[in-house]
């Protein structure tokens, strides 16, 4: 599309490893603390061990859209449903 010619800098951001994903999930406060390891495991199962940060944030937002209160914690079942839908 020629967009890279419009910018003078390209920045490569490596994908997040599982321990970094856990750190992001804690920072976002989107799961109960006890659910974070299982949420990270589900992500690895459905989407691979390394995940780009932009995709992770998009998927979290998709899971939050299913909640009646967007500030509520994401239940593991809702998270797994979103990941299953994305992997199929």
C-alpha positions in Angstrom: 0.0 0.0 0.0 3.0 2.3 0.2 2.3 3.4 3.8 5.8 2.7 5.0 7.1 5.4 2.6 5.1 7.9 4.6 6.9 7.2 7.8 10.6 7.7 8.5 10.8 5.0 11.3 9.7 1.4 11.4 9.6 -0.2 14.8 9.6 -4.0 15.2 7.8 -5.1 18.4 8.5 -8.8 19.3 5.6 -11.0 20.3 5.0 -11.6 24.0 6.1 -14.7 25.7 3.7 -16.4 28.3 5.3 -14.7 31.3 4.9 -11.3 29.5 1.3 -12.0 28.7 0.7 -12.8 32.3 2.2 -9.4 33.2 0.0 -7.6 30.7 -3.1 -9.4 32.1 -2.2 -8.4 35.6 -1.6 -4.8 34.5 -5.0 -4.6 32.6 -6.8 -6.1 35.7 -9.1 -7.9 33.3 -9.1 -11.3 35.1 -9.2 -12.4 38.8 -5.6 -12.9 39.9 -6.2 -16.6 40.5 -7.5 -17.0 36.9 -4.5 -15.4 35.1 -2.4 -18.6 34.8 -5.3 -20.5 33.2 -6.1 -17.5 30.9 -2.4 -17.6 29.7 -2.6 -21.4 29.2 -5.8 -21.0 27.2 -4.2 -18.4 25.0 -1.2 -20.7 24.4 -3.5 -23.6 23.5 -5.6 -21.7 21.0 -3.2 -19.1 19.6 0.3 -20.3 20.1 3.0 -19.6 22.7 3.9 -16.1 21.5 1.3 -13.4 20.9 1.6 -9.9 19.5 0.5 -7.2 22.0 -1.9 -5.6 19.6 -3.8 -8.9 19.1 -3.8 -9.6 22.8 -5.4 -6.2 23.6 -7.9 -6.7 20.7 -8.9 -10.1 22.0 -9.3 -8.8 25.6 -11.6 -6.0 24.2 -13.6 -8.6 22.3 -14.1 -10.6 25.5 -15.1 -7.5 27.4 -17.8 -6.7 24.9 -19.6 -9.8 25.9 -19.9 -8.6 29.5 -22.9 -6.6 30.8 -20.5 -4.3 32.7 -17.4 -3.5 30.6 -15.4 -2.8 33.8 -16.1 -6.3 35.2 -13.5 -9.1 35.3 -13.6 -11.4 32.3 -14.7 -14.9 33.2 -12.5 -17.7 32.0 -15.4 -19.2 30.0 -15.9 -16.0 28.1 -12.2 -15.8 27.4 -12.0 -19.4 26.1 -15.1 -18.8 23.9 -13.4 -15.7 22.3 -10.2 -17.7 21.7 -12.1 -20.7 20.3 -14.0 -18.4 17.9 -10.7 -16.8 16.7 -9.0 -20.1 16.2 -11.7 -21.7 14.0 
